[in-house]
């Protein structure tokens, strides 16, 4: 599997379940929004999240390259397993076409090493200044 490290640093934001989706989130080049009865969760570039907003900041993101067919199985497991073995925590997002795996920025080198050792190809990009 080929993975691409995105240059942005990301944040995982928690808002109240009844809050409106803020414009700063949708202005980000990549964002994901999930609403449940318990929360509104937003993932986007950390540079778009205002100060004072409840967020776990400092995540780096690896994108599975290409388009994944819905009939494929074990894609996320093939990534999560080696990362769990390396004690790297993840936050995963799946879209219609692919998967995104966020890892804590300080753990990115260990994540790349674990994924490479597991046979994945990782195209590492430097972190953007945000």
TORDREN-718446 format. One record per residue: residue number from 1; residue in three letters; x, y, z of N, C-alpha, C in turn. Coordinates in Angstrom, 3 decimals, decimal comma, m for minus. Each point is the difference from the previous one (the first is absolute). Example, Ala and Ser with C-alpha at 12.3 -4.5 7.8 and 13.67 -1.06 7.14 Angstrom:
<rs>
R resi resn      n.x      n.y      n.z     ca.x     ca.y     ca.z      c.x      c.y      c.z
R    1  ALA   13,190   m5,690    7,800   m0,890    1,190    0,000    0,900    1,200    0,000
R    2  SER   m0,350    1,050   m0,720    0,820    1,190    0,060   m0,770    1,090    0,730
</rs>
This chain:
<rs>
R resi resn      n.x      n.y      n.z     ca.x     ca.y     ca.z      c.x      c.y      c.z
R    1  UNK    0,836   m1,163    0,000   m0,836    1,163    0,000    0,893    1,243    0,000
R    2  UNK   m0,367    0,988   m0,782    0,748    1,253   m0,025   m0,747    1,036    0,826
R    3  UNK    0,735    0,654    0,900   m0,565    1,055    0,829    0,765    1,297   m0,250
R    4  UNK   m0,720    1,100    0,052    0,597    1,312   m0,219   m0,192    0,825    1,264
R    5  UNK    1,089    0,536    0,536   m0,076    0,856    1,174   m0,359    1,409   m0,471
R    6  UNK   m1,124    0,516    0,480   m0,405    1,357   m0,352    0,845    1,004    0,775
R    7  UNK    0,241    1,163   m0,580    0,898    0,964    0,620   m0,628    0,768    1,162
R    8  UNK   m1,328    0,117    0,011   m0,648    0,768    1,055    0,048   m0,717    1,342
R    9  UNK   m0,059    0,788    1,061   m0,254   m0,545    1,328   m1,502    0,129    0,226
R   10  UNK   m0,588   m0,998    0,645   m1,445   m0,049    0,178   m0,397    0,114    1,462
R   11  UNK   m1,270    0,317    0,203   m0,595    0,023    1,335   m1,309   m0,764   m0,053
R   12  UNK   m0,331   m0,628    1,126   m1,284   m0,672    0,165   m0,770    0,841    1,012
R   13  UNK   m1,128    0,551   m0,440   m0,761    0,976    0,776   m1,271   m0,637    0,539
R   14  UNK   m0,358    0,380    1,219   m1,269   m0,437    0,583   m0,860    1,216    0,308
R   15  UNK   m1,197    0,012   m0,595   m0,982    1,037    0,281   m1,260   m0,671    0,540
R   16  UNK   m0,932    0,795    0,446   m1,265   m0,537    0,513   m0,836   m0,558   m1,156
R   17  UNK   m0,819   m1,003    0,265   m0,733   m0,657   m1,087   m0,951    0,921   m0,762
R   18  UNK   m0,458    1,058    0,636   m0,954    0,915   m0,629    0,681    1,202   m0,652
R   19  UNK    1,321    0,123    0,129    0,715    1,133   m0,595   m0,073   m0,045   m1,524
R   20  UNK    0,001    1,181   m0,606    0,079    0,090   m1,460    1,413   m0,363   m0,434
R   21  UNK    0,131   m0,501   m1,207    1,329   m0,286   m0,545    0,659    1,342   m0,310
R   22  UNK    1,120    0,303    0,637    0,601    1,320   m0,158    0,669    0,189   m1,366
R   23  UNK   m0,021    1,228   m0,478    0,595    0,333   m1,297    1,496   m0,274   m0,022
R   24  UNK    0,683    0,186    1,127    1,451   m0,233    0,009    0,320   m1,457   m0,342
R   25  UNK   m0,894   m0,909    0,338    0,239   m1,411   m0,319   m0,172   m0,254   m1,485
R   26  UNK   m1,045    0,530   m0,573   m0,287   m0,267   m1,408    0,891    0,808   m0,934
R   27  UNK    0,722    0,977    0,540    0,973    0,750   m0,804    1,315   m0,761   m0,146
R   28  UNK    0,196   m1,023    0,807    1,226   m0,791   m0,061    0,022   m0,820   m1,291
R   29  UNK    1,179   m0,223   m0,579    0,072   m0,770   m1,244   m0,457   m1,444    0,149
R   30  UNK    0,199   m0,572    1,176   m0,479   m1,346    0,313   m0,699    0,100    1,349
R   31  UNK   m1,223   m0,511    0,057   m0,690   m0,043    1,288   m0,985   m1,159    0,009
R   32  UNK   m0,297   m0,467    1,204   m0,984   m1,058    0,182   m0,869    0,403    1,180
R   33  UNK   m1,306   m0,168   m0,146   m0,945    0,365    1,044   m0,875   m1,210    0,309
R   34  UNK   m0,139   m0,304    1,284   m0,887   m1,068    0,441   m0,842    0,516    1,155
R   35  UNK   m1,313   m0,133   m0,161   m0,907    0,402    1,085   m0,649   m1,257    0,564
R   36  UNK    0,002   m0,094    1,321   m0,702   m1,075    0,706   m0,903    0,663    1,039
R   37  UNK   m0,818   m0,775    0,686   m0,804    0,604    1,074    0,858    0,576    1,133
R   38  UNK    1,274   m0,401    0,067    0,864    0,407    1,100    0,996    1,108   m0,334
R   39  UNK    0,283    0,205   m1,282    1,027    0,980   m0,351   m0,025    0,338   m1,484
R   40  UNK    0,653    1,110   m0,319    0,340    0,354   m1,372    1,511   m0,086   m0,065
R   41  UNK    0,511   m0,899   m0,819    1,438   m0,230   m0,105    0,481    0,490   m1,356
R   42  UNK    1,077    0,768    0,019    0,550    0,560   m1,232    1,491   m0,305   m0,049
R   43  UNK    0,469   m0,444   m1,152    1,421   m0,168   m0,240    0,358    0,940   m1,142
R   44  UNK    1,000    0,840    0,226    0,441    0,921   m1,051    1,419    0,473    0,322
R   45  UNK    0,560    0,779   m0,906    1,336    0,551    0,229   m0,003    0,793    1,303
R   46  UNK    0,992   m0,239    0,828    0,086    0,676    1,294    0,034    1,516   m0,154
R   47  UNK    0,554    0,472   m1,096    0,108    1,448   m0,223   m1,362    0,667   m0,148
R   48  UNK   m1,062   m0,773   m0,255   m1,336    0,567   m0,157   m0,794    0,048    1,303
R   49  UNK    0,486   m0,666    1,045   m0,733   m0,095    1,259    0,347    1,196    0,887
R   50  UNK   m1,004    0,793    0,356    0,272    1,168    0,853    0,486   m0,398    1,392
R   51  UNK    0,765    0,879    0,606    0,434   m0,201    1,385   m1,238   m0,088    0,887
R   52  UNK    0,074   m0,787    1,031   m1,101   m0,127    0,936   m1,015   m1,077   m0,350
R   53  UNK    0,103   m0,570   m1,186   m0,901   m1,081   m0,404    0,567   m1,317    0,532
R   54  UNK   m0,865   m0,827    0,585    0,438   m1,296    0,522    0,477   m0,875   m1,151
R   55  UNK    1,295   m0,323    0,027    0,579   m0,766   m1,103    1,237   m0,750    0,460
R   56  UNK    0,194   m1,161   m0,603    1,263   m0,729    0,135    0,810    0,386   m1,230
R   57  UNK    1,029    0,764    0,192    0,798    0,525   m1,110    1,271   m0,833   m0,178
R   58  UNK    0,687    0,231   m1,097    1,289   m0,656   m0,193   m0,068   m1,382   m0,613
R   59  UNK   m0,924   m0,209   m0,926   m0,107   m1,270   m0,696    0,575    0,146   m1,398
R   60  UNK    0,642   m1,063   m0,484    0,419   m0,090   m1,401   m0,875   m1,043   m0,676
R   61  UNK   m0,163    0,126   m1,298   m0,952   m0,834   m0,715    0,665   m0,763   m1,139
R   62  UNK   m0,302   m1,285   m0,076    0,434   m0,849   m1,104   m1,238   m0,372   m0,804
R   63  UNK    0,057    0,202   m1,305   m1,110   m0,333   m0,895    0,364   m1,238   m0,802
R   64  UNK   m0,916   m0,947   m0,052    0,210   m1,163   m0,852   m0,131    0,479   m1,440
R   65  UNK    1,030   m0,234   m0,800    0,018    0,472   m1,387   m0,986   m0,784   m0,847
R   66  UNK   m0,602    0,696   m0,943   m0,904   m0,660   m0,935   m1,408   m0,120    0,531
R   67  UNK   m0,819   m0,675   m0,775   m1,394   m0,227    0,354   m0,170   m1,443    0,450
R   68  UNK   m0,658   m0,173    1,137   m0,218   m1,327    0,558   m1,391   m0,490   m0,384
R   69  UNK   m0,065   m1,228   m0,443   m1,273   m0,614   m0,343   m0,680   m0,464    1,290
R   70  UNK   m1,310    0,145    0,078   m0,734   m0,407    1,198    0,100   m1,495    0,287
R   71  UNK    0,352   m0,802   m0,992    0,098   m1,445    0,222    1,313   m0,394    0,679
R   72  UNK    0,965    0,920    0,064    1,272   m0,300    0,662   m0,212   m0,126    1,500
R   73  UNK    0,705   m0,928    0,607   m0,098   m0,182    1,450    1,383    0,108    0,629
R   74  UNK    0,028    0,424    1,245    1,238    0,010    0,765    0,929    1,168   m0,251
R   75  UNK   m0,418    0,979   m0,774    0,887    1,136   m0,300    0,393    0,721    1,284
R   76  UNK   m0,990    0,424    0,753    0,286    0,735    1,238    0,743   m0,881    1,000
R   77  UNK   m0,356   m1,270    0,074    0,680   m0,922    0,913    1,473   m0,156   m0,358
R   78  UNK    0,317    0,002   m1,308    1,397   m0,160   m0,419    0,848    1,211    0,373
R   79  UNK   m0,662    1,110    0,263    0,698    1,219    0,422   m0,038    0,120    1,525
R   80  UNK   m1,172   m0,208    0,577   m0,160    0,152    1,446    0,799   m1,035    0,785
R   81  UNK    0,087   m1,221   m0,516    0,729   m1,060    0,708    1,460    0,344    0,259
R   82  UNK    0,773    0,332   m1,051    1,398    0,361    0,233    0,156    1,243    0,883
R   83  UNK   m0,930    0,932   m0,115    0,081    1,205    0,836   m0,304   m0,349    1,462
R   84  UNK   m0,955   m0,882    0,224   m0,278   m0,439    1,370    1,206   m0,730    0,576
R   85  UNK    0,618   m0,864   m0,813    1,197   m0,718    0,461    1,126    0,963    0,361
R   86  UNK    0,065    1,134   m0,713    1,029    1,017    0,273   m0,456    0,993    1,075
R   87  UNK   m1,176   m0,235    0,564   m0,571    0,843    1,053   m0,255    1,431   m0,475
R   88  UNK   m0,442    0,118   m1,257   m0,366    1,294   m0,581   m1,524    0,062   m0,041
R   89  UNK   m0,568    0,984    0,689   m1,459    0,139   m0,014   m0,442    0,606   m1,333
R   90  UNK   m1,239   m0,304   m0,386   m0,508    0,499   m1,276   m1,396    0,588    0,167
R   91  UNK   m0,368    0,824   m0,953   m1,364    0,497   m0,178   m0,267   m0,188   m1,480
R   92  UNK   m0,924   m0,879   m0,343   m0,229   m0,355   m1,403   m1,269    0,644   m0,540
R   93  UNK    0,064    0,396   m1,255   m1,147    0,541   m0,724   m0,069   m0,722   m1,339
R   94  UNK   m1,183   m0,464   m0,330   m0,197   m0,623   m1,310   m0,912    0,884   m0,831
R   95  UNK    0,328    0,121   m1,272   m0,836    0,733   m0,937   m0,510   m0,995   m1,038
R   96  UNK   m0,737    0,491   m0,956   m0,519   m0,864   m1,057    1,132   m0,687   m0,754
R   97  UNK    1,117    0,720   m0,218    1,079   m0,520   m0,834    1,200   m0,574    0,737
R   98  UNK    0,267    0,448    1,221    1,238   m0,441    0,642   m0,075    0,141    1,511
R   99  UNK    1,109   m0,271    0,670    0,107    0,123    1,453    1,083    1,006    0,345
R  100  UNK   m0,218    0,682    1,114    0,960    0,942    0,558    0,294   m0,444    1,419
R  101  UNK    1,271   m0,057    0,360    0,395   m0,434    1,326    0,815    1,117    0,627
R  102  UNK   m0,510    0,536    1,110    0,717    1,037    0,718    0,793   m0,634    1,127
R  103  UNK    1,228    0,483    0,184    0,863   m0,458    1,086    0,550    1,236    0,705
R  104  UNK    0,313   m0,096    1,289    0,602    1,149    0,675    1,302    0,395   m0,709
R  105  UNK    0,184    1,292   m0,209    1,174    0,482   m0,747    1,320   m0,554    0,536
R  106  UNK    0,207   m0,040    1,323    1,282   m0,546    0,477    0,199   m1,482   m0,343
R  107  UNK   m1,096   m0,714   m0,254    0,080   m1,433   m0,304    0,117   m0,284   m1,494
R  108  UNK    0,005    1,043   m0,841    0,039   m0,234   m1,443    1,224   m0,814   m0,439
R  109  UNK    1,219    0,292    0,463    1,135   m0,838   m0,422   m0,180   m1,478    0,373
R  110  UNK   m0,513   m0,263    1,194   m0,236   m1,387    0,420   m1,095   m0,635   m0,851
R  111  UNK   m1,018    0,790   m0,354   m1,079   m0,511   m0,846    0,527   m0,371   m1,379
R  112  UNK    0,812    0,869   m0,571    0,569   m0,269   m1,321    0,877   m1,251    0,052
R  113  UNK    0,821   m0,120    1,037    0,875   m1,170    0,138   m0,822   m1,277    0,131
R  114  UNK   m1,064    0,030    0,809   m0,828   m1,191    0,206   m0,730   m0,391   m1,282
R  115  UNK   m0,524    0,983   m0,705   m0,730   m0,295   m1,235    0,937   m0,507   m1,090
R  116  UNK    1,177    0,577   m0,082    0,993   m0,449   m0,983    0,435   m1,434    0,303
R  117  UNK    0,241   m0,282    1,278    0,395   m1,361    0,400   m1,102   m1,015   m0,306
R  118  UNK   m1,267    0,467    0,000   m1,124   m0,889   m0,298   m0,234   m0,152   m1,506
R  119  UNK    0,857    0,649   m0,805   m0,093   m0,160   m1,445   m0,742    1,105   m0,737
R  120  UNK   m0,417    1,016    0,724   m0,665    1,131   m0,653    1,047    0,980   m0,531
R  121  UNK   m0,367    0,714   m1,045    0,854    1,056   m0,540   m0,542    1,325    0,535
R  122  UNK    0,860    0,782    0,656   m0,442    1,270    0,582    0,770    1,141   m0,636
R  123  UNK   m0,726    0,904   m0,614    0,567    1,207   m0,599   m0,101    1,105    1,032
R  124  UNK    1,086    0,300    0,670   m0,008    0,961    1,090    0,237    1,412   m0,497
R  125  UNK   m0,860    0,904    0,398    0,145    1,423   m0,309    0,357    0,731    1,274
R  126  UNK    0,753    1,088   m0,082    0,312    0,765    1,202   m1,253    0,678    0,538
R  127  UNK    0,009    0,295    1,278   m1,147    0,671    0,616   m0,083    1,440   m0,469
R  128  UNK   m1,213    0,457   m0,232   m0,220    1,410   m0,309    0,121    0,783    1,308
R  129  UNK    0,333    1,232   m0,108    0,140    0,859    1,193   m1,367    0,521    0,396
R  130  UNK   m0,778   m0,822    0,714   m1,299    0,465    0,518   m0,331   m0,662    1,293
</rs>
